[in-house]
Amino acid sequence: MDEHEDHGHSVAAWTAVAIIIVAAVVMCVAVMFPNPWLFVGGAVLAVVGAVAGKVLSMAGYGAADRDRGEAPSIR
């Protein structure tokens, strides 16, 4: 279990998950009140969340890189 002690504990991960959860709620509302444009907007928001997580990870706000032996950064 040591190899995953900081799994998901990063700004990038929390930001991506928060945006994707909001997108899922938007898409659920679009299904409850039939609105295809709202559903598409939620799907686009989900993609934005994934991209935001990747960009933040590349900017150094992701989990530590175990191959290089880096410690997780606390910002």
N, C-alpha and C positions, 0 to 999 in steps of 0.2 A: 504493500500500500504506500510505501514511501515515495514511489515515483509519481503519485498523483496528489500529493498533499496540498498543492495550491490550485488544483483543477477548478477552473471557473471563477477563481477569486481575483478578478481583474476588472478594471474599469471597462475595458473593451467587451468582456463577456457580459457584464451586467447591463451595459448600454444596449448591446445587441438584443439581449433577452427582453429587456423592458420595451424596446420599440416593437419587437416581434409580437409580444403579448398584446400590446395596444392594437396592432394590426389584426390579430386574431379576433379581438373583441369587435373591431369595426366590421370585419367580415361576418361575424356571427349576427350582428345587428342587421347587416345587409341581407342575410338569409331570413331573419325573422320578419322583416318588412321588405318584401322583394324589391330590391334596388340594385340592378347590375352595376351601375356606375360606382356605387359605394363599395361593392364587393371588389371591383377592379382597383379602386383606390386603396383598399386594405391590402390587396395583394402587392401593389406597388410599394406600400409602406413596409411590408414584410421584406421585400428585396432591399429597400433602403436600410432596414435594420441590419441585415446580413452584411451589406457593404460597409456600413458604419462600424460594425464590429471588426471587420478585416482591416479597415483603414486605421482605426485606433490601435489595433494590435501591431500593425506595421510601424506606427508612430511611437511605439515603445510603451503603450499602455496595456499590453497583453500579459499573459502569464510568462514566467521566466523560461528561457530556453535551456532545457536540461542538458542538451548536448554540449553546450559551452560552459556549463556549470554556473550560470548566473543565478543570483538570488532574485526573488520576486521584488519588484520595485513597489514602494508604497508612496503614492502621490496623493 
